[in-house]
Amino acid sequence: MSFRLYDSAQRKVVDFQPLIPGQVSIYCCGATVQSAPHLGHVRKEVNFDVLRRWLEATGFQVTLVTNVTDIDDRILSKSAEAGRPWWAHAYLFETTFHDAFRALGVRRPTYEPRATGHVPEMIELMQTLIDAGHAYPADDGSGDVYFDVQSWPSYGELSGMKVDEMEAAQDADPRGKRDPRDFALWKGAKPGDPESASWETPWGRGRPGWHLECSAMAGKYLGDAFDIHGGGIDLRFPHHENEQAQSRAAGRGFASYWMHNAWVTMAGEKMSKSLGNTADVFAAVQAHGGRAVRLYLAGPHYRSAIELSEASLAEAASQLARIDGFLERAKAALGGASTSSANASTTPLPEPVEGTTPTTPAAKAEASTSSASGTTTPFPEPVEGTSALPPAFVEAMNDDLSTPAALAVLFTTVKAGNVALEAGDQAAAAAAYASVVAMLDIFGLNPDAPEWDEAAGSQELIPVVDGLVAALLEQRAHARERKDWASADAIRDKLAALGLSVTDTPDGPRWSIEK
């Protein structure tokens, strides 16, 4: 069975056929770096990290592009409130997002371009759309440029919406619009905007509209057409609808397939800063561990909503403990030290116990290299590809990334491995061990993977550093209360000199490590 996915555009599960055999190109809408991420933000990163790992395991060469929106209205507003330049504010929270991804074992994308670094590509795209009659500069001298929705009959095909039923676009002032549903490609500079937050164009100074940047960057790094466009389901309209319309109106094929992950909810509501219901990534990681939080996010099907609760996070931690318990018992019984390729053990297995019979094909294969005379089977080394994966696991992952079914296979294999250990069946235990490690690699949960070494090293220091920083921040708060700005700034500067940045948030100051 080849990989099948639910294409949001066709609204059905279809066979995946890449544009170039053996290669997969993916564009995912990334972070808008206005403030710190919550668990709802990072679910997409985890889900598409699992997709990437699966495609690579099945033999594809994957190029993953994830953008950074580092200029928009919210960034300008929040940076002004914080009293820092907009670009410094954006960079601060870009590093905070990276910290969150690293804490969850998410690998960096192939490319991660920033919107502000691709203004020439955006201007070129706008000019193409204007020349083709699908966009127009506002005639009021504002510098705004709009996409003409009525000029593109296919508008609404991704979301299934009809133009006549749509409300006015809310992404820009209605000034200069021919139709209230037209959306902004470019926003003219406004009085009071920082000079550095606008760029010169043939139609006046301004800055990117949110939708335009993704089309421009996808085109630059993946070409006019690519395989998969991913993102949260909340982006399907208007963001993804607008991306597709402007790209195809410019003569670009754009995405062949659309994959949308569902929300993380709290009390049935989408997790959102605007709604005031968010859950801090770092607090969850500190309480339950990064791998447990990742399992909580990756375990449900990516198209299913996840209701957040402490009980669900604790259950994920408990499930992970059962897996890790088997791994440790297997290592002790089989003589292995680690599953990582850098330090994989070649210590021989203990001799098989007389009277035990391997029951699985993999176990029988392992057993065939042992004999009653005492020859031994080497400790299983990591296996690339899918050869160590149970067929049921492969079938589940190929079925639109059915992670719940795949996890069921994982836990069944863990149970079988424990039974084998209790019975003294080293060959069956070794086979189960190799399969479990291979499945954990797909989920990004292998405790011996390099990303977890890095994450663990940083997490171990968090409680110590947090306590020390908290004491300094308390001193800073007292200084600010008595309007001793010099002392407050001196504390902040001292922390900065140590490589720590401090962000004042409505929930109190937050620190992060500068990269």
Beta strands, then each sheet from edge to edge (+ up, - down):
strand 1: 4-7
strand 2: 12-15
strand 3: 23-32
strand 4: 61-69
strand 5: 135-137
strand 6: 145-147
strand 7: 183-188
strand 8: 206-208
strand 9: 225-232
strand 10: 254-261
strand 11: 264-266
strand 12: 269-270
strand 13: 306-307
strand 14: 500-505
strand 15: 508-513
sheet 1: 1+ 2-
sheet 2: 4+ 3+ 9+ 10+
sheet 3: 5+ 6- 7+ 8-
sheet 4: 12+ 11- 13-
sheet 5: 14+ 15-
end
